Amino acid sequence: MIKPLAPTSIRPTFAKYSHGIEVPAGRRMVMTSGQLGVGPDDVIPQSAQAQAELCFSNIAAVLAEAGLGIQNIVKINAYVTDRAYMKDYMMVRDRLVGDPPPASTLMIVTGFTRAEFKVEVEVTAVAPEGDGK
């Protein structure tokens, strides 16, 4: 069982995430590449929220290839191109992640490979050895 880390000697988290996650021995780990808000039809929605939805949908598909799901995520690294997109991204993240919430980092970056991209998300997920494929 993963264990959220929340030391009382530091400030509580700002949102729905854990300061750290302890992963016990005997776990299988899957790391995704950064997923952008683009669908299989190559359509890129204009809104940051719709792009975040696609990021997590793409992540779910990658994790499913390994027999895992969103509930197996222990660490999220997310990137947005403007502070104005943070709220939309966080609404999607908070709706999808479970309890305990994963460790999470959110950074504001100057851009991605194409100007229309607003959000990119990569994750690390774990499952007990033998779960999945």
N, C-alpha and C positions, 0 to 999 in steps of 0.2 A: 504494500500500500504506500502510495506517495504521501509525503508529509509536508504540509505548508510550514514555512518558517516565518515567524512574526515576532522578532525580539522586542520586548517591551522597552529596551533601552534606546530605541530609535523611533522617529515619528511614524504613526500608522500610515498605511498606504493612502494615496490621494483618490483612488478609485477602486474598481473591482479587479484586483490583481493581488498576488502574494509577493512579499519581499523576496522570497526564495522558495524553492521546492527541493526536498530531499528525495532522491530516487534510490530505493534499496537495490542491493545486489540481485542479480538474476533477472534483470529487466532488459528487454529488447528496445533499441532506440531507433527512431526514424526522424530524419531531418529533411525538411522540404527546402527547395529553393524559394526565393521570393516569388510570390504569385501576384500578378497584376490584375486589375479590374477589367478583364477582357474575356468575352465569352468564346465558346468554340466556333461561333460564326464570325469571329473577328470584330464583333461590335463592342465598342467601348462606351458605356453609359456616361452621360455628362456629370451626374451628381456623384459626390464623394461617397455617399451612403450606398448607392447602387454599385459603385466600384468595390467598396468594402464587402458587400454581399457576395460579389463574384470572387473576390480574393478568397474568402472563406469557403465558398463552394468549390473552387479549384483545389484548395487545401484538403477539403473533405475527400475529393476524388483521389488525390495523391495518397492520402492516408488509407483509403479503402483498398488501394492496390496492395497494401501491406497487411490488410486485415484489421486496421485500426480505424478510429473515428475521432471526431472533434473532442469527445470526452477524454481521450488519451493525451491531449496536449498538456505539456508541463511548462513550456516557455514560448512566448510570442515576441517577435521583433517586428515592429510595424513602422512604416515610414509614410508621412503625408507631406504634401508640398506647400501647405499653408496652415497656420494655426486655425483658420476658419474651418478646416476639415476635421479637426480633432474630435469634435462632438459627434459628428456623423459616424466616424470610424468607431468611436467608443460605444455608441449605442448598439451597433452591430456586434462588436466584440462582447459586450456585457450580456447581450441576449443569448449568445451562442455558447459561451464558456460555462462550465459547471462549477461546483463547489467541491473542493477548494478551488478558487480561481488560479490559473497558472501564473508563473512569474511573467512579467511583461515589460517591454521597453518600447516607448513611442518617441520617434525622432522626427523633427521637421527638416526636410531636405530641400535642396534647390530644384530638383527635378529628376525625371527618369529618362529613359531612352526616347520616349515620345512625349511631346508637350501635353497631350490630352490625359495622360495618366496622372492621377492625384493620390493614389493609395497603393502601397505594396506591403505584403505581409508574408513572413516566413515563420515556421514553427518547428519546435522539437516535440516529439510525442514519444511516449513509452508504453510498453505493455509487458505483462509477465512473459518470460521465456516460454515458448510453445504456443502462445496465443497468436492467432492470425495464421499467416502463411509460413 
